[in-house]
Each structure stands twice: as structure tokens, then as C-alpha cells.
């Protein structure tokens, strides 16, 4: 049942060849192709719309990790600028991490953990628990 539209398209093409010959196959092939692409587009849009919970969960986890980073930074009395210089990134990047706009790369997360005298696993665990 998964490939039903493809099977229908193939059947229509074979039927066109049998009934009308090769001269008609090209216009019908284009129509069938457009219909199949439309079906795939609708299917992709439905999948995307259903993933709103996934997007929301990702947004929340980014925010939680950002809060953990900010808490560690402030507890260690560090500025965003100091953290940025230590990691070799911009202060805006650190601000985006703390604001939940983006996540640090794996290498930056490891460097953050080292700076805060903890492990990357502990940072992620704290983010999950909050």
C-alpha cells in the first residue's frame, strides 16, 4: 500500500501505451508525473505540520541548555565576553546559546564543560532535568 501512487502511475502509462501508442505517452506521462510530485509534496507538508511538537521540544531543550550555560557562567562570575574569548567565538554566539536561539557545537560544548569544570554529559543532563 505504501507505493500505491507509483503503481497507479505505472499502470496509467502502460494503459496509454496499449490504447494510444507511444505518441500519447509523453503528455500523459507528464500529467502523471505532475500528479505524483503533487502527492509527494502534500505528504511532505503533512509530515512537516505534524512535527510542530518536535520543533517545540527542540526549542525548549535549546532554552534549557542556554539556561544551564548561563547559570554556570554567572556562578563562576564570568562574562559572556570572557567565555567567548576562551572559546574563540563571538560574544553574540554565547548570547545566542544562552538565549536558546542556537546550540553550541559539540567542540564548543566540550570546551564549555572544561571551562566550567564539569563534563559535557553533566551539562546536557542538567538541561534535560530542567
C-alpha positions in Angstrom: 0.0 0.0 0.0 3.0 2.3 0.5 3.8 2.7 -3.2 0.2 2.9 -4.4 0.6 6.2 -6.3 3.7 4.9 -8.1 1.8 1.7 -9.0 -1.1 3.7 -10.3 1.2 5.9 -12.4 2.9 2.9 -13.9 -0.5 1.3 -14.7 -1.7 4.5 -16.4 1.5 4.7 -18.5 1.1 1.1 -19.6 -2.5 1.6 -20.4 -1.6 4.7 -22.5 0.9 2.7 -24.5 -1.6 -0.1 -25.1 -4.5 2.1 -26.1 -3.0 5.0 -27.9 0.6 4.1 -28.7 3.8 5.8 -27.9 2.7 9.2 -29.3 0.3 9.8 -26.4 2.6 8.5 -23.7 4.6 11.8 -23.3 1.6 14.1 -22.5 0.1 11.5 -20.2 3.5 10.8 -18.6 3.8 14.5 -17.8 0.4 14.6 -16.2 1.1 11.5 -14.2 4.5 12.9 -13.1 2.9 16.2 -12.0 0.2 14.3 -10.1 2.8 12.1 -8.4 5.0 15.1 -7.5 2.0 16.9 -6.1 1.2 13.8 -3.9 4.8 13.7 -2.6 4.6 17.5 -1.8 1.3 17.1 0.1 2.8 14.2 2.0 5.9 16.2 2.9 3.8 19.2 4.1 1.7 17.0 6.3 4.7 15.4 7.9 6.2 18.9 8.4 3.0 20.2 10.0 2.8 17.2 12.4 6.3 17.9 13.6 5.4 21.0 15.5 5.6 19.1 18.7 9.1 18.1 17.8 10.0 21.7 16.9 8.6 22.8 20.2 10.5 20.2 22.2 13.7 21.2 20.4 13.1 24.9 21.2 12.5 24.0 24.9 15.7 21.9 25.0 17.7 24.8 23.4 16.3 27.2 26.0 17.1 24.7 28.9 20.7 24.2 27.7 21.1 28.0 27.4 19.9 28.5 30.9 22.4 25.9 32.2 25.2 27.6 30.3 24.2 31.0 31.7 23.9 29.6 35.3 27.4 28.1 35.1 28.8 31.3 33.7 27.2 33.6 36.3 28.0 31.2 39.2 31.7 31.3 38.1 31.5 35.1 37.8 32.4 35.1 34.1 31.2 37.5 31.5 29.9 36.5 28.0 33.0 38.2 26.6 35.4 36.1 28.7 33.6 32.9 27.7 33.6 34.0 24.0 37.4 34.8 24.1 38.2 31.5 25.8 36.2 29.5 23.2 37.3 31.7 20.2 33.8 32.6 19.3 31.9 35.9 19.3 30.1 37.3 22.3 26.9 37.2 20.2 27.3 33.4 19.8 27.4 33.0 23.6 24.4 35.2 23.9 22.5 33.1 21.3 23.4 29.9 23.2 22.2 31.4 26.5 19.0 32.8 24.9 18.1 29.4 23.3 18.4 30.8 19.8 21.1 28.3 18.8 23.1 25.5 20.4 26.9 25.3 20.8 28.7 22.9 18.6 30.0 19.7 20.1 33.5 21.0 20.3 32.3 24.2 22.0 30.1 22.2 24.4 33.2 20.2 25.4 35.2 23.5 25.8 32.4 25.0 27.9 32.3 22.0 30.2 36.1 22.2 30.6 35.8 25.9 31.4 33.1 25.3 34.0 35.0 22.3 35.5 32.3 19.8 34.6 31.6 17.3 31.8 29.5 17.8 28.7 27.3 14.9 29.9 26.5 16.8 33.1 25.6 20.0 31.2 23.2 18.1 29.0 21.8 16.1 31.9 21.1 19.4 33.8 19.4 20.8 30.7 17.2 17.7 30.4 16.2 17.8 34.1 15.2 21.5 34.0 
